[in-house]
Amino acid sequence: MSPPDAVPGPETRPPRHRAHTRARLLASAERVIVERGYAQTTIEDLCTAAGYTRGAFYSNFRSKDDLVLALFDSHSADRLDQLERLLEGPGAASAEGVARALLEVNPLERNWILLFLEFRIHAARDPRLAAELDEHDRALRDSLAELLQRCCPAVARGVAPVGGVAATLLAVREGILARTAGEGPGAPEALDAAVATLSAILPALGIVLTPAAPEPES
């Protein structure tokens, strides 16, 4: 990977201003890089979209790779929040509902999926970046495991350690994303088959909530 053509200098702006700059860069990058793709987006494109200089960019991110990893962290946090709302919502979460929440992709997310797959292939050719992406994957696995333990106490009595369950669910999700990203005729069939299989497995893992027994009538 070629080194950046600008070197970040010491950050002299107040922390609040710097946080605002970083958030604005991320928000603009989410619009630009998700739509165009990783390879077709330059740092100059990202700076122009946010209205900042390259110096401002390098004061917040080491590289375009560093920014994309930050975007992935933010997007993963949003997905975990959605899953948490499902698991902690009123009533019991059905096996199919949880399976679809884990695997199904909103059409608006398609470009996100393409970016994720493109970036993973890019990282596979760069050992340093591959190690950073692996750290992202481990953090996401740990966050999902913690969520499952908190929302589904029965997961501790399931057939596998919660960390392994989280890693497996994420791997299944990534595989389904790769199979369905192209939106070909086989995509719905692959998704439905995966949802049906996962729905049958989730209760054994202790992930699906069990409805509370109705109180006896007085």
N, C-alpha and C positions, 0 to 999 in steps of 0.2 A: 504494500500500500504506500503510495507516495505521501511524503510529509506535507503538512499544511503549509500554505504560502504566507501565513501570517502567524506570528508568535504572540500568544496572549501576554499582556503586561500585567502589572499588579492592579488589582481591582480597588479603585478609590471611591466608588460610589457607595452611598449608604446601603445596608443590607436590604431594606425594603425596596429601594429602587432596583437593585439587582434582581430580586425575586420577581418584580414586575416585568423586567426585561426578559428574564428566562421564561416566564409564563407566556408572554406575548410571542416569543420566538417559537415556543412549542405549539401554541394555538395556530399560528400561521403555517408552521411546518406540517401540522396535521392536515390542513386543507391542501397544501401543495404536494407534499411527497406522497400522501395516500392516493391522490388523484393521478399523479404522473408516474409514480413508481420510483424505486430507489436509484436505479442507474440513470434515469433521465432527469434527475433533480440535482442541481449544483448548490453549493453553499451560497453562491451569489443569488440564485433564485430564492433561497430561504431568507436571506438578508433583505432583498428587495420586497418580498411579500410582507415582512414584518416592519419594514421601514427603519432598519438599523444598518450599521456598518459592519464590516467583517471583524473589526476590533470588538464590537459588542458581542458578536457571535462567539468569538474565541475566549471572551471573558466568562462565558457560561458553559461552553461545550468544547471539548478537545478536538472534535471532528464531527463529520456528518454521522459516522457510526455511533458516536456517543449520544447524539441527539435522538437517533432512531431507537436506541435502547431505552432512553428516557420516555419516548412515546409508547413503547411497548409496556413499560412499567405502569404508565398511567392507564392505558387501555386494559391491562390485566386487572388493575384495581377496580375499574368500572365493571368488568365482567364478574368479578368476585362479589361486588356489591349487589348485582342483580341476582346472583345465586343465593346470597344470604337473605335477600328479601323473600325469595321463593320458599326457602327452608324455614324461615321464621314467620311467614305470613299466616293469616288465619286459616284454620283447617289443616289437614294433613297434606303434605306434598306427595302426589302420586308418583309411582315409579316412572311412568311415561313422561310426566311433567318434568321431573328432574333430568331424565335422560335427554329430552329435547332441549332443555335449558343448557345442558353441557355440550351438545353436539350441533344443534341447529344454528344456521347462520342467517341473520337478517339480510335481505338483499342489499341494504345500505352498507353492510359490512364487507361486501365482496372485495372492494379495493384494499381494505385492511388485510384480508386474507392473502391476497396476491402480494402485497408488500411483505407480509410476514414470511411467506414461502420464498420470495426473491431474496430477502435478507439472510435467511438461514442458509441458502445455497452460497451466497456471497461470503458468509462467515466461515463456511466449511473450507474455504481456500486460504484462510488467514488464521493460523494457530492462536495468535493473541486475541483476535476478535472472537474466535470460537470459544476460548476460555471465558471471555466476558459474557457471551450469550449463555454459556453453561451456568454462570453465576445467576443470571436472570432466571433461568429455568428452575434452578434449585430454590431461589427465593419464592417463586410462584408456587412450586410444589409445597413448600413449607407453609405458605399462607393458606393454600387450599386445605392442607391437612389440619391446620389450626381451626379453620372455619368448620370443617366436618366434625371435629371433636366438640366444638362449642355448640353447634346447631343440632347435631345428631349423636347424643350420648351413646347410643347403641353401637356406634361404629367401633368402639373399643372392644366390643364382644363379637365383632365380625370375624371373617375367616382369614383376614390378612392384616398386617400392621397398617395403621392409617397412612403412614408416609408412602408405603408401597401402593396403597389404594389411590392416593392423590397422584402419584407419578403415572400410574396406569391410566387413570381417567384423562390426564392431560395428553398422554401419548395417543390414546384412542381419538381424542378430539382433534389432535393435529393430523392424524391419518385421515380422518373423515374430511377435514378441511381441504387436504390435498386432493382427495378424490372428487370433491364436489365443487371446487373453486371454478372449474371450467364451465359449470352449469350445463353439461352435456345431458343427453337423454338418460344416462345411467345414474346421474347424481341423485335424484329423488329415491330411486331404488336402493342405492347404497346407504343413504341416510336412514330410510325406513328400516332396513335390515339391522343397522347398527343400533338404532333406538330400541327396536324390539329385543335385541340381544342384551343390551345394557339394562333395559327395564327388568328383564328376568334375573339379572345378576345383582342389582342394587339392594334388594331386601336382604340377601345373604351377607352383604357387606355392612349392613346396619345403617345405611345412609337414608333410606326412606323413612319418613316419620310414620308412626303408627297412630291412627286416630284414637283419641281417648274414649274409653267405654262410657256410654250414656249413663247419667245418674238415674237411679231407680225413682220411679214416680212415687210421690208421697200418698 
